[in-house]
Amino acid sequence: MDYKIVLMHNAENDLDSFISYLLFEKRSKQAAGNLLNDFEATKVSLSNVAGSLKLCDNPMLRELGYRRINFLYHRYFMLYRIEKDTVYVDNIFHELQDKVDEIMLRFNDDKKKITIISQNLFNYRKKNIRGLKQVDLYQNKYKADVYAFQEYPEFGRGKTFYTTFCVNNEESKGSVNEVEALWKEHFPWSNFPQRYWAEINVLFNKVEIRVINVHIPSTTDQDQLRFVLLKRLEQLKYEPVILLGDFNAAFSYQTDKVVQGNNLFMSLITKKGYKEICGEKENNIKPHYTFALNSSKTKSWEKKKLDHIFMSSKLDELGFNMDLKYIDDVNINLQDINGIKPLDAFTDHSGLKLVIESENP
């Protein structure tokens, strides 16, 4: 049987990234040409054998109907799925990459809403580390389809932390290839700090949504990461995007202590066409604080909203219902923020729970 091959947007970007690397980093037109020829030959082979190759061994990929085909002569492979007589190639990987990293999360067409939670897990200081056990407890208590974590404990050892996603008990940073390329373009003398960034695609209600999870630090790499984020948002300005995470910044009306540089950074995000999603009772006069810091200078608690969720204008145009609620019970400083004693406190940030629902549930 001859299958029609459709190369999806992510796969095109993957291939472009590999070719660009060979052309501009390795400066080898021959290597780039050979890889491109191998890609075309593998595509022809795929059109003939797509249905005969087995489903992936990974349970998550197998459940989503993914198969893989290796390039004929190079150490790359395509991740694809079959619908009737059409093969959709969603991603292209090098064999050294994590096979699960860049898949798109798909939800059934009959699913009318999805829930995304963003949460800083407070694994920055060794004395606060609770490892993966705390992650499991959190996911059992607060249910979501997608978890976007900041300060996630590395391999549960607590030696360092990073930014990542968890879906169906699988942890994945997603794709950062395009972001890393932006970093190298503007800051070629330094390495991209991957532990502060993660991206995945979510297919919901036949709409492909890019979800960007960031943790902008308050010290190291802050200015560079802000710059790259604004460049990335400009790249994606015509796509449905959700931007969320710990920004370590607030609009002037969202903090007791105004820092003009932080307010400017947040304003530049909105100027890129992104709108903050807020809670039902939240406004410019009464924000919902997610963090509090006990100032040694003023001897008082400074309240701030450092955790945010934005959506692109393209996603806003699609008319999904967006409902945001805060998970304050996990915040150890909640009593100092609003006078309410927390119930499940273990972190210094409140969580954000976003429910995206189609207009006709």
C-alpha positions as CSV (number, residue, x, y, z in Angstrom):
1,M,0.0,0.0,0.0
2,D,1.3,3.5,-0.9
3,Y,0.8,6.0,1.9
4,K,0.6,9.8,1.5
5,I,3.4,11.4,3.6
6,V,2.6,14.7,5.4
7,L,5.4,16.4,7.2
8,M,4.1,18.4,10.1
9,H,5.3,21.8,11.2
10,N,7.5,20.4,14.1
11,A,9.1,17.9,11.8
12,E,9.9,20.6,9.3
13,N,11.6,22.6,12.1
14,D,13.5,19.6,13.2
15,L,14.9,18.9,9.8
16,D,15.7,22.6,9.3
17,S,17.5,22.6,12.6
18,F,19.7,19.6,11.7
19,I,20.5,21.0,8.2
20,S,21.3,24.4,9.6
21,Y,23.6,22.9,12.2
22,L,25.6,21.1,9.4
23,L,25.7,24.1,7.2
24,F,26.5,26.9,9.7
25,E,28.1,25.1,12.7
26,K,30.0,22.3,10.9
27,R,30.3,24.3,7.7
28,S,29.7,21.2,5.5
29,K,27.5,21.6,2.5
30,Q,28.2,18.0,1.6
31,A,27.1,16.6,4.9
32,A,23.9,18.7,4.8
33,G,23.2,17.6,1.2
34,N,23.7,14.0,2.2
35,L,21.4,14.2,5.1
36,L,18.7,15.9,2.9
37,N,19.0,13.1,0.3
38,D,18.7,10.5,3.0
39,F,15.6,12.2,4.3
40,E,14.0,12.1,0.9
41,A,15.0,8.4,0.4
42,T,13.6,7.5,3.8
43,K,10.4,9.3,3.0
44,V,9.9,7.2,-0.1
45,S,10.6,4.1,1.9
46,L,8.1,5.2,4.5
47,S,5.4,5.5,1.9
48,N,5.8,1.8,1.2
49,V,6.3,0.3,4.6
50,A,4.6,2.6,7.2
51,G,1.9,0.1,8.1
52,S,4.3,-2.8,8.6
53,L,6.5,-1.2,11.2
54,K,5.6,-1.9,14.8
55,L,4.3,0.6,17.3
56,C,6.8,2.2,19.7
57,D,7.8,0.3,22.8
58,N,7.3,3.3,25.0
59,P,3.8,3.0,26.5
60,M,2.9,6.6,26.1
61,L,4.0,6.7,22.5
62,R,2.3,3.4,21.8
63,E,-1.0,4.6,23.2
64,L,-0.9,7.6,20.9
65,G,-0.3,5.3,17.9
66,Y,3.3,6.3,17.2
67,R,5.8,4.3,15.1
68,R,9.3,5.1,14.0
69,I,11.4,4.7,11.0
70,N,15.2,5.0,11.0
71,F,16.9,7.0,8.2
72,L,18.6,4.7,5.7
73,Y,22.1,5.9,6.1
74,H,22.2,8.4,9.0
75,R,21.6,8.2,12.8
76,Y,18.2,10.0,12.6
77,F,14.7,8.7,12.7
78,M,11.1,9.9,12.1
79,L,8.3,9.6,14.6
80,Y,5.0,9.2,12.8
81,R,1.3,8.1,13.1
82,I,-1.1,6.7,10.5
83,E,-4.6,7.9,9.8
84,K,-6.3,5.8,7.0
85,D,-3.9,6.1,4.0
86,T,-2.0,9.1,5.3
87,V,1.2,9.1,7.4
88,Y,1.8,12.2,9.6
89,V,5.4,12.7,10.5
90,D,5.4,14.8,13.7
91,N,9.0,14.9,14.6
92,I,12.5,14.0,13.5
93,F,15.2,13.0,16.0
94,H,18.8,12.2,16.2
95,E,19.4,8.9,17.9
96,L,21.2,10.6,20.8
97,Q,18.1,12.6,21.6
98,D,15.5,11.5,24.2
99,K,12.9,9.7,22.1
100,V,10.0,11.1,24.1
101,D,11.1,14.6,24.4
102,E,9.4,16.3,21.5
103,I,6.2,14.5,20.9
104,M,2.9,16.4,20.7
105,L,0.4,15.7,23.4
106,R,-2.9,14.8,21.8
107,F,-6.4,14.7,23.4
108,N,-9.4,13.0,21.8
109,D,-11.6,15.2,19.7
110,D,-14.5,14.4,22.0
111,K,-12.6,15.9,25.0
112,K,-14.2,19.3,25.7
113,K,-11.7,20.7,28.2
114,I,-8.2,20.3,29.4
115,T,-6.6,21.4,32.7
116,I,-3.1,22.8,32.9
117,I,-1.4,23.4,36.3
118,S,1.7,25.6,36.7
119,Q,3.6,25.2,40.0
120,N,7.0,26.1,41.4
121,L,8.0,23.2,43.6
122,F,10.5,25.1,45.8
123,N,13.5,22.8,45.4
124,Y,16.0,25.7,45.2
125,R,17.4,25.2,48.7
126,K,18.6,21.9,49.9
127,K,16.7,22.1,53.2
128,N,13.4,22.5,51.3
129,I,13.9,19.5,48.9
130,R,11.3,16.8,49.1
131,G,12.1,15.1,45.8
132,L,9.8,13.2,43.6
133,K,7.7,12.0,46.5
134,Q,6.3,15.5,46.9
135,V,5.6,15.6,43.2
136,D,3.5,12.4,43.4
137,L,1.6,13.8,46.4
138,Y,0.9,17.0,44.6
139,Q,-0.4,15.3,41.4
140,N,-2.6,12.9,43.5
141,K,-4.2,15.9,45.2
142,Y,-4.4,18.4,42.4
143,K,-5.6,16.8,39.2
144,A,-4.6,18.0,35.7
145,D,-4.0,16.8,32.2
146,V,-0.7,18.7,32.0
147,Y,1.6,19.8,34.8
148,A,4.1,22.6,34.1
149,F,6.7,22.5,37.0
150,Q,9.4,24.9,37.9
151,E,12.2,23.8,40.3
152,Y,11.5,20.2,39.6
153,P,14.0,18.0,41.4
154,E,16.6,16.5,39.1
155,F,16.0,12.7,39.0
156,G,14.6,13.1,42.5
157,R,18.1,13.5,44.0
158,G,17.6,17.2,44.8
159,K,21.1,18.2,43.8
160,T,19.7,20.8,41.4
161,F,16.4,21.6,39.7
162,Y,14.9,22.3,36.3
163,T,11.8,23.3,34.4
164,T,9.7,20.5,32.9
165,F,6.3,19.0,32.1
166,C,4.6,15.9,33.5
167,V,1.8,14.2,31.6
168,N,0.4,10.7,32.3
169,N,3.2,10.2,34.9
170,E,5.8,10.8,32.2
171,E,8.3,13.7,32.7
172,S,9.5,15.6,29.6
173,K,11.2,18.9,28.9
174,G,9.7,18.9,25.4
175,S,11.5,20.7,22.6
176,V,14.0,23.5,23.2
177,N,15.9,23.3,19.9
178,E,14.5,26.5,18.4
179,V,15.0,28.4,21.7
180,E,18.6,27.2,22.0
181,A,19.2,28.4,18.4
182,L,17.9,31.8,19.4
183,W,20.3,31.8,22.4
184,K,23.3,30.8,20.2
185,E,22.4,33.5,17.7
186,H,22.5,36.3,20.3
187,F,24.8,34.9,23.0
188,P,27.2,32.6,21.2
189,W,29.8,32.9,23.9
190,S,27.6,31.1,26.5
191,N,25.6,27.9,26.8
192,F,21.8,28.0,26.9
193,P,20.6,27.3,30.5
194,Q,18.1,24.6,29.6
195,R,17.0,24.0,33.2
196,Y,14.9,27.2,33.0
197,W,12.9,26.4,29.9
198,A,10.5,23.7,28.5
199,E,8.1,23.6,25.5
200,I,5.5,21.2,24.3
201,N,2.7,21.1,21.8
202,V,-0.8,20.2,22.9
203,L,-3.4,19.2,20.3
204,F,-6.9,20.1,21.8
205,N,-10.1,20.5,19.9
206,K,-8.2,20.2,16.6
207,V,-6.0,23.2,17.6
208,E,-2.3,22.8,18.1
209,I,-1.3,24.9,21.1
210,R,2.3,25.7,22.0
211,V,2.8,25.7,25.8
212,I,5.9,27.5,27.0
213,N,7.0,26.9,30.6
214,V,9.7,29.3,31.9
215,H,11.4,30.0,35.1
216,I,13.1,33.4,34.8
217,P,15.7,33.6,37.6
218,S,16.1,36.7,39.6
219,T,19.9,36.7,39.2
220,T,22.0,34.6,36.8
221,D,21.0,34.8,33.1
222,Q,17.9,36.9,33.9
223,D,18.4,39.6,31.2
224,Q,19.5,37.1,28.5
225,L,16.5,34.8,29.2
226,R,14.1,37.8,29.1
227,F,15.6,38.9,25.8
228,V,15.3,35.4,24.3
229,L,11.7,35.0,25.6
230,L,10.6,38.2,23.9
231,K,12.3,37.0,20.6
232,R,10.6,33.7,20.9
233,L,7.2,35.3,21.4
234,E,7.8,37.3,18.3
235,Q,8.6,34.1,16.4
236,L,5.3,32.6,17.5
237,K,3.1,35.7,17.2
238,Y,0.7,34.1,14.7
239,E,0.3,30.8,16.5
240,P,-1.9,29.7,19.5
241,V,0.4,29.9,22.5
242,I,0.1,29.6,26.3
243,L,3.0,31.1,28.2
244,L,3.3,30.3,31.9
245,G,5.7,29.8,34.8
246,D,7.6,31.7,37.4
247,F,8.7,35.0,35.9
248,N,10.2,36.5,39.0
249,A,8.5,39.7,37.9
250,A,5.2,41.5,38.3
251,F,3.3,44.4,36.8
252,S,3.5,47.5,39.0
253,Y,-0.1,46.9,40.4
254,Q,0.8,43.3,41.3
255,T,3.5,44.0,43.9
256,D,4.0,45.9,47.1
257,K,7.4,47.0,45.9
258,V,7.5,48.3,42.4
259,V,10.6,47.4,40.3
260,Q,10.4,49.4,37.1
261,G,12.5,46.9,35.1
262,N,10.2,44.1,36.0
263,N,7.1,46.1,35.1
264,L,8.7,47.0,31.8
265,F,9.5,43.4,31.0
266,M,5.9,42.3,31.7
267,S,4.6,45.2,29.6
268,L,6.8,44.1,26.7
269,I,5.2,40.6,26.8
270,T,1.7,42.2,26.4
271,K,3.1,44.4,23.6
272,K,4.0,41.2,21.7
273,G,0.3,40.4,21.6
274,Y,-0.1,38.3,24.8
275,K,-2.8,38.8,27.4
276,E,-2.6,37.7,31.0
277,I,-5.2,35.2,32.1
278,C,-6.5,36.2,35.5
279,G,-8.8,34.9,38.1
280,E,-12.5,35.8,38.3
281,K,-12.2,38.3,41.1
282,E,-8.8,39.6,40.0
283,N,-8.2,43.1,38.6
284,N,-5.8,46.0,38.3
285,I,-6.7,47.1,41.8
286,K,-6.9,43.8,43.5
287,P,-4.4,41.3,42.2
288,H,-3.9,37.7,43.4
289,Y,-0.5,37.4,45.0
290,T,1.4,34.2,44.6
291,F,4.6,34.9,46.6
292,A,5.6,36.8,49.7
293,L,9.1,37.8,50.8
294,N,10.0,38.8,54.4
295,S,12.1,42.0,53.8
296,S,15.0,42.4,56.1
297,K,15.0,46.1,55.4
298,T,11.3,46.9,56.1
299,K,10.8,44.0,58.6
300,S,7.5,43.3,56.8
301,W,6.2,40.9,54.1
302,E,6.3,42.2,50.6
303,K,3.5,40.5,48.5
304,K,4.0,39.9,44.8
305,K,2.4,38.0,41.9
306,L,5.5,36.3,40.3
307,D,3.6,33.4,38.6
308,H,1.6,34.1,35.5
309,I,-0.2,32.6,32.6
310,F,-0.5,34.4,29.2
311,M,-2.2,33.5,26.0
312,S,-1.4,34.8,22.5
313,S,-3.8,36.9,20.5
314,K,-4.2,34.0,18.1
315,L,-5.4,31.7,20.8
316,D,-7.6,34.4,22.2
317,E,-9.3,34.7,18.8
318,L,-10.3,31.0,18.8
319,G,-12.8,31.7,21.6
320,F,-12.0,29.0,24.1
321,N,-13.3,29.6,27.6
322,M,-10.4,30.2,30.0
323,D,-11.0,29.7,33.8
324,L,-8.1,30.3,36.1
325,K,-8.0,29.4,39.8
326,Y,-5.1,29.6,42.3
327,I,-3.8,26.7,44.4
328,D,-3.0,28.6,47.6
329,D,-3.1,25.7,50.0
330,V,0.5,24.7,49.1
331,N,2.0,28.1,49.8
332,I,3.9,28.2,53.1
333,N,3.6,32.0,53.1
334,L,-0.2,32.1,52.5
335,Q,-0.9,33.3,56.0
336,D,1.3,36.2,55.5
337,I,-0.2,37.0,52.1
338,N,-3.9,36.9,52.9
339,G,-4.3,35.8,56.5
340,I,-5.4,32.2,55.7
341,K,-3.6,29.3,57.2
342,P,-2.4,26.9,54.4
343,L,-3.4,23.3,54.5
344,D,-0.9,21.4,52.3
345,A,2.0,23.9,52.4
346,F,5.4,22.9,51.1
347,T,6.4,25.6,48.6
348,D,6.8,29.4,48.6
349,H,4.7,29.9,45.5
350,S,1.0,29.4,44.9
351,G,0.0,27.2,41.9
352,L,-2.1,28.3,38.9
353,K,-4.8,26.0,37.6
354,L,-6.1,26.8,34.1
355,V,-9.1,25.0,32.6
356,I,-9.4,25.5,28.8
357,E,-12.9,24.6,27.5
358,S,-14.4,24.6,24.1
359,E,-17.3,27.1,23.6
360,N,-19.8,24.2,23.1
361,P,-19.0,21.7,25.8
